Amino acid sequence: MNQRHNSPLFVLGACFLLSVLYCPLFKILFTDTEVFRYMGLALSKGSVPYRDFFDHKPPLIYFFNYAGILLGGDWGFWGISTALALVATWSFFQCCRLYRLPYPWLLPLLFNLMLRDFFMSSNNGTRDFTSIFFLLFFCTLIGKARFRDFLLGLLAGLVFFMQQEQVLSLIPFIAYTLLNKEAAPIGLRILRMVAGFLAVLLPILLYFAWSHSLTWFWQDAFLFNFSWYFSEKKTFLQHFSTVRRVLSVGNYEIPLIVSVLAGLLSLFFKHKKKGLIVTALAALAFTLVPEFMGGRYKGTDEPTDFNHYFLPMSAAICILLFVTTAFDEDDFLSKRKQRLFYAILLCSNLVFATLQYATHLPRWNKIPIVASPEANYLRQQRPGDYQLYVIMDNDYIYIYNELGILAPSRWIYHHFWWWYPNWDADQTILHSIGDDLLRHRTGYVIFDLKKLDRFRNPKSAGWLLSFMNTYYERVSLPGDPDPILWKRKGLAAY
């Protein structure tokens, strides 16, 4: 077999092997992912997002997790993620080969190395999917698909209802393609894109309308983010420090510098598509929007870095490098040695990081929280739906999924009491949680008394402590001098 036939096998094989690092055999504990898994579990039991459980993400990630459950659970969801990554990789490789890039396998490989970088990945969270959809969007834009405009709208809809602000990176490309002269009138093209977007929007609206939950959907998935989640601010220098730290830790620094410099230099040298260069640079800049939308101090004096917010740069950087190389007229990679240096420069740090992670793969049963006395005790008791509640210890949300049970309250995580002094100032939400625990006669509660010190509102901490001491008592467990598992007073183990 010649290189032309070997290249696609190499690229697809690399994509698959990198995805294997995140398969259920090597599962890591990531709170957001466990929350999304819980949403899929709740959907499978007839619950409705936002109405029956609170979260502030758009709904597609919940439906993807639900689809994973229908396909076999964790392996089903991993299969969906891997299949989409393979489709995006193949589409990008075909574009690289169509436009005769020197190494058509290089940029698809770089994309996968960045997408599956352990320091940046959200472990198949929302931004993993939006990165894939972003790349597919670009491949569709420069391709020759018959229903291109409809597909562009469809992919924009998938991005928006997976992670709202990530759609901003698509807007420069939408403007670019609409301003280009084509056979179809611009009005008709816009209608086609709108039709594609509606293909995602309408089923979602119909679902929530049918379940009488449109108001919940609007309030939690949209209004909440602007009224609370993005309310904390930090200075430009703090944002800059975060960007520098994250890019360095995540090994994105060199690809970013190379791509931006190549793009800027292309504006001053011979290049067929300088407008597209500007568009790709703008799209890359828009991937930083989540960082600049808020501070997210998490109740501390210093803002917290969220590395996975930068994951869509994996697509944006590769797109910029593609545009720079595909339409270059100076042929700056004309020599083989230049190409080899270029490939090593882009990929070496990411390859080393991947090898480091691959040789230290996590084991689920070795994670302290998973192997804790509390978790082992609950596995023996096997509580049913509404009989276990996790308070303030978000990492323990995983145990709902492991046991396949629903929480008694729609408030399944509680870090907002730590983040915002005015959150639930009158304890209305806390009272609703207490009422739900009493109504369902919830048997077990995971609650660490040390977490009370992190409450921004002492009155809320006092109310919660009083409630727990009134209705629950701590369970003494062997080897656990400070147990965090409580049971309802008068409840016998079963």
C-alpha positions in Angstrom: 0.0 0.0 0.0 1.3 3.5 -0.8 1.3 6.5 1.4 -2.0 7.8 -0.1 -3.8 4.7 1.2 -1.8 4.5 4.5 -2.6 8.1 5.5 -6.3 7.7 6.2 -5.7 4.5 8.2 -3.1 6.2 10.2 -5.3 9.2 11.0 -8.4 7.2 11.8 -6.3 4.8 13.9 -4.8 7.6 15.9 -8.2 9.1 16.5 -9.6 5.8 17.7 -6.6 5.1 20.0 -6.7 8.5 21.5 -10.4 8.1 22.2 -9.6 4.7 23.9 -7.7 6.7 26.5 -11.1 8.0 27.7 -13.1 4.8 27.4 -15.0 3.5 30.5 -12.1 1.2 31.3 -10.0 4.3 32.2 -12.8 6.5 33.5 -11.9 9.6 35.5 -14.0 11.4 38.1 -15.1 14.7 36.6 -18.0 16.4 38.3 -19.5 18.0 35.2 -19.5 14.7 33.3 -21.2 12.9 36.3 -23.8 15.6 36.3 -24.5 15.1 32.6 -24.6 11.3 33.1 -27.2 11.8 35.9 -29.3 13.9 33.5 -29.3 11.1 31.0 -30.2 8.6 33.8 -33.1 10.9 34.9 -34.3 11.2 31.3 -34.4 7.4 31.1 -36.7 7.4 34.1 -39.1 9.9 32.7 -37.8 13.1 34.3 -37.7 16.4 32.4 -34.6 18.6 32.3 -34.8 21.8 34.3 -38.2 21.0 35.7 -37.2 17.9 37.6 -33.5 18.6 38.0 -31.5 21.9 37.9 -28.6 22.6 35.5 -27.7 25.6 33.4 -26.3 23.9 30.3 -28.3 23.6 27.1 -30.1 20.3 26.8 -28.2 18.5 24.0 -25.6 17.0 26.3 -28.4 15.4 28.4 -30.0 13.9 25.4 -26.6 12.6 24.2 -26.1 10.9 27.6 -29.6 9.5 27.4 -28.8 8.1 23.9 -25.7 6.5 25.5 -27.8 4.8 28.1 -30.1 3.4 25.3 -27.0 2.1 23.5 -25.5 0.4 26.6 -24.6 3.0 29.2 -21.0 4.3 29.5 -19.8 2.4 26.5 -22.7 3.6 24.4 -22.0 7.3 25.2 -18.3 6.7 24.5 -19.2 5.1 21.2 -21.2 8.2 20.2 -18.3 10.5 21.1 -15.8 8.3 19.3 -17.9 8.0 16.2 -18.3 11.8 15.9 -14.6 12.3 16.4 -13.9 9.7 13.6 -16.4 11.5 11.3 -14.8 14.9 11.9 -11.3 13.4 11.5 -12.2 11.8 8.2 -13.9 14.9 6.9 -10.9 17.1 7.8 -8.5 14.7 6.3 -10.4 14.7 3.1 -10.3 18.5 3.0 -6.6 18.4 3.6 -6.1 16.0 0.8 -8.5 17.8 -1.6 -6.6 21.1 -1.1 -3.2 19.2 -1.4 -1.7 20.1 1.9 1.9 18.8 2.2 1.0 16.3 4.9 -2.7 15.7 4.7 -2.6 13.7 7.9 -0.8 16.3 10.1 -3.7 18.7 10.9 -6.2 15.9 11.6 -3.7 14.3 13.9 -3.0 17.7 15.6 -6.7 18.2 16.1 -7.1 14.8 17.9 -4.0 15.3 20.0 -5.4 18.6 21.2 -9.0 17.3 21.6 -7.9 14.4 23.7 -5.2 16.3 25.7 -5.7 15.3 29.3 -5.0 18.7 30.7 -7.7 20.3 28.6 -10.4 17.7 27.9 -13.6 17.8 29.8 -13.9 14.0 29.4 -16.6 14.0 26.8 -18.3 17.1 28.1 -20.0 19.9 26.1 -16.9 21.5 24.7 -15.5 18.2 23.4 -18.6 17.9 21.2 -18.7 21.6 20.2 -15.1 21.3 19.1 -16.0 18.4 16.9 -19.1 20.2 15.5 -16.9 23.3 14.9 -14.5 21.3 12.7 -17.3 19.6 10.9 -18.9 23.0 10.3 -15.7 24.3 8.6 -15.3 21.1 6.5 -18.9 21.6 5.3 -18.3 25.2 4.6 -15.3 24.6 2.3 -16.6 21.4 0.9 -19.1 20.7 -1.9 -22.0 19.1 -0.1 -25.3 19.3 -2.0 -27.1 20.7 1.1 -24.2 22.7 2.4 -26.2 25.7 3.7 -28.7 23.5 5.5 -25.9 21.5 7.1 -24.2 24.7 8.2 -27.4 25.7 10.0 -27.8 22.2 11.4 -24.3 22.2 12.9 -24.7 25.7 14.2 -27.8 24.5 16.0 -25.9 21.5 17.5 -23.2 23.8 18.7 -25.7 26.4 20.2 -27.7 23.8 22.1 -24.6 22.0 23.3 -22.8 25.1 24.6 -24.4 28.4 23.7 -21.4 30.9 23.6 -19.4 28.6 21.3 -21.6 29.5 18.4 -19.8 32.9 18.3 -16.8 31.2 16.7 -19.1 30.1 13.8 -20.4 33.6 13.1 -17.3 34.9 11.2 -17.5 31.9 8.9 -21.2 32.3 8.3 -20.6 36.0 7.4 -17.7 35.1 5.2 -19.7 32.5 3.2 -22.8 34.6 2.8 -20.7 37.6 1.5 -19.1 35.4 -1.1 -20.8 35.5 -4.5 -22.5 32.2 -5.3 -25.2 31.1 -7.7 -28.0 31.0 -5.1 -29.2 34.4 -3.8 -28.1 35.4 -0.3 -31.7 35.4 1.0 -32.2 31.8 -0.2 -29.0 30.7 1.5 -30.0 32.3 4.8 -33.3 30.5 4.6 -31.5 27.3 4.1 -29.3 27.9 7.1 -32.3 28.9 9.2 -34.0 25.6 8.1 -31.0 23.7 9.3 -31.0 25.5 12.6 -34.7 24.9 13.1 -34.1 21.2 12.5 -32.4 21.3 15.9 -34.5 24.0 17.6 -38.0 22.8 16.8 -37.7 19.3 18.3 -36.2 20.8 21.5 -39.0 23.4 21.8 -41.7 20.8 21.0 -40.3 18.5 23.7 -40.3 21.1 26.4 -43.7 22.4 25.3 -45.2 18.9 25.4 -43.8 18.5 28.9 -45.0 22.0 30.0 -41.4 23.0 30.8 -40.6 25.8 28.4 -40.4 28.3 31.2 -38.0 26.1 33.2 -35.9 25.7 30.1 -35.7 29.4 29.4 -34.9 30.3 33.0 -32.3 27.7 33.8 -30.5 27.3 30.4 -30.4 31.0 29.5 -31.4 33.5 32.1 -29.5 31.9 35.0 -26.2 32.2 33.2 -26.5 35.9 32.8 -28.0 36.7 36.2 -25.6 34.5 38.2 -23.0 32.5 36.4 -21.3 35.4 34.6 -21.8 37.9 37.4 -18.3 37.7 38.8 -15.7 39.7 37.0 -11.9 39.8 37.0 -9.4 42.2 35.5 -7.9 42.0 32.1 -4.5 41.1 33.6 -6.2 38.2 35.5 -7.7 37.0 32.3 -4.4 37.2 30.5 -2.7 35.3 33.3 -5.3 32.6 33.1 -4.9 32.3 29.3 -1.1 32.1 29.6 -1.3 29.5 32.3 -3.9 27.3 30.7 -2.2 27.3 27.3 1.1 26.4 28.8 -0.2 23.6 31.0 -2.3 22.2 28.2 0.4 22.3 25.6 -1.6 24.5 23.3 0.9 27.3 23.4 3.2 26.4 20.5 0.3 25.4 18.1 -1.4 28.7 19.0 1.7 30.8 18.4 2.6 29.0 15.1 -1.0 29.3 13.8 -1.4 33.0 14.7 2.0 34.0 13.3 1.4 32.0 10.2 -2.0 33.7 9.8 -0.7 37.2 10.4 2.3 36.7 8.0 -0.1 35.4 5.3 -1.8 38.8 5.3 1.4 40.4 4.2 2.6 37.8 1.6 1.0 36.1 -1.3 -2.2 34.3 -0.3 -5.3 33.5 -2.3 -7.8 33.9 0.6 -6.8 36.7 2.9 -10.4 37.3 3.8 -10.6 33.7 5.0 -7.4 34.2 7.1 -9.1 37.2 8.8 -12.2 35.1 9.4 -10.2 32.2 10.9 -8.3 34.6 13.1 -11.6 36.1 14.3 -13.0 32.6 15.0 -10.0 31.7 17.0 -10.3 34.9 19.1 -14.0 34.1 19.8 -13.0 30.8 21.3 -11.7 32.9 24.3 -15.1 34.4 24.9 -16.0 31.9 27.8 -12.9 33.0 29.7 -13.8 36.7 29.4 -17.5 36.2 30.3 -16.8 36.0 34.0 -14.4 35.4 36.9 -15.9 32.4 38.7 -14.0 32.8 41.9 -15.7 29.8 43.5 -15.9 31.6 46.9 -12.1 32.3 47.1 -10.1 35.4 46.7 -8.5 34.2 43.5 -10.4 33.3 40.3 -10.3 29.6 39.2 -8.9 28.4 35.9 -11.2 26.3 33.8 -8.9 24.6 31.4 -11.7 22.9 29.4 -13.1 26.3 28.4 -10.2 26.5 26.0 -10.8 23.1 24.3 -12.6 24.5 21.2 -9.2 26.1 20.3 -8.3 22.6 19.2 -10.5 23.1 16.2 -9.9 26.8 15.7 -6.1 26.4 15.6 -6.2 23.6 13.1 -8.7 25.5 10.9 -6.4 28.6 10.9 -3.4 26.4 10.0 -5.4 24.8 7.2 -6.5 28.1 5.7 -2.9 29.5 6.0 -1.4 26.4 4.2 -4.1 25.5 1.7 -4.2 28.8 -0.1 -0.6 29.9 0.3 1.0 31.1 -2.9 4.6 31.3 -1.5 4.8 27.6 -0.8 6.8 28.0 2.4 6.7 24.3 3.0 8.2 23.3 -0.3 11.1 21.4 1.1 10.8 18.1 3.0 13.0 19.2 5.9 10.8 22.3 6.4 7.7 20.1 6.5 9.3 17.7 9.0 10.3 20.5 11.3 6.8 22.0 11.0 5.2 18.7 12.0 7.5 18.1 14.9 7.1 21.7 16.2 3.3 21.4 16.2 2.9 17.9 17.7 5.9 17.0 19.8 4.7 18.5 23.2 1.2 17.0 22.7 2.6 13.6 21.8 4.8 13.6 25.0 1.8 14.7 27.1 -0.3 11.9 25.6 2.3 9.3 26.2 2.7 10.5 29.8 -1.1 10.1 30.3 -1.2 6.8 28.5 1.4 5.3 30.8 -0.5 6.5 33.9 -4.0 5.7 33.0 -6.5 6.0 35.9 -8.3 3.1 37.6 -11.8 3.9 38.7 -11.6 1.7 41.8 -8.4 3.4 42.9 -10.0 6.9 43.1 -10.3 7.7 46.9 -13.9 8.8 46.7 -14.9 5.8 44.8 -13.2 3.5 47.2 -14.3 5.4 50.3 -16.0 3.6 53.3 -19.2 5.6 52.6 -19.4 4.5 49.0 -18.7 0.8 49.9 -21.4 1.0 52.6 -24.0 2.4 50.2 -23.1 -0.4 47.6 -24.0 -2.9 50.3 -27.3 -1.1 51.3 -28.4 -0.5 47.6 -30.7 2.4 48.4 -33.4 3.1 45.7 -34.7 6.2 44.0 -34.9 9.2 46.4 -33.2 7.3 49.2 -29.8 9.0 48.9 -28.9 12.6 48.8 -25.5 14.3 48.3 -25.1 17.7 49.9 -22.2 20.0 49.0 -19.9 17.2 47.9 -20.3 17.4 44.2 -17.8 14.6 43.4 -20.1 12.1 45.1 -22.8 12.7 42.4 -21.2 9.8 40.6 -22.8 7.4 43.1 -26.3 8.2 41.8 -25.1 7.0 38.4 -23.4 3.9 39.8 -26.5 2.9 41.7 -28.9 4.0 39.0 -31.0 6.1 41.3 -32.6 9.5 41.4 -31.9 12.2 43.9 -34.9 13.3 46.1 -34.4 17.0 45.1 -34.0 18.8 41.8 -30.9 20.6 43.3 -28.3 17.9 42.8 -25.2 20.2 43.3 -24.8 23.1 45.7 -21.6 25.0 45.0 -23.5 28.2 44.4 -23.9 28.6 48.2 -20.1 28.8 48.2 -19.7 31.1 45.3 -22.3 33.8 45.8 -23.1 35.6 49.1 -26.6 36.5 47.9 -27.5 33.0 46.6 -30.7 31.7 48.3 -30.5 34.5 50.8 -33.7 33.6 52.5 -33.0 29.8 52.4 -36.0 29.1 50.2 -34.1 26.5 48.1 -32.6 24.9 51.3 -36.1 24.7 52.7 -37.3 23.0 49.5 -34.5 20.5 49.8 -35.4 19.7 53.4 -39.1 19.3 52.4 -38.1 16.9 49.6 -36.0 14.8 52.0 -38.8 14.6 54.5 -41.4 13.9 51.8 -39.5 11.0 50.3 -38.3 9.8 53.8 -34.8 9.8 52.3 -32.7 7.3 54.2 -29.1 8.4 53.5 -27.3 11.7 53.1 -23.7 12.4 52.3 -22.8 15.5 54.1 -19.3 16.7 55.3 -19.5 19.1 58.3 -16.3 20.7 57.1 -18.1 22.0 54.1 -20.1 24.3 56.3 -17.1 26.6 56.6 -17.3 27.5 52.9 -20.8 28.9 53.0 -20.9 32.5 52.1 -24.0 33.0 54.1 -23.7 31.8 57.7 -27.5 31.7 58.2 -27.7 29.1 55.4 -25.0 27.0 57.1 -26.8 27.3 60.4 -30.1 26.2 59.0 -28.6 23.2 57.2 -26.7 22.0 60.3 -29.9 22.3 62.4 -31.9 20.3 59.9 -29.3 17.5 59.7 -29.0 17.3 63.5 -32.8 17.2 63.9 -33.6 14.4 61.4 -30.4 12.5 60.7 -27.4 11.0 62.5 -23.9 10.1 61.4 -23.1 6.5 60.5 -20.0 5.0 62.2 -17.9 3.2 59.6 -14.8 1.0 60.2 -11.6 2.8 59.2 -13.4 6.2 58.9 -12.7 8.4 62.0 -14.8 11.3 60.6 -17.6 9.8 58.6 -19.7 12.0 56.2 -22.5 9.5 55.7 -25.7 10.2 57.6 -28.9 8.1 58.0 -32.4 9.1 58.9 -33.0 8.7 62.6 -34.7 5.4 63.3 -33.7 3.9 60.0 -32.3 0.4 60.2 -29.8 -0.9 57.6 -31.5 -3.0 54.9 
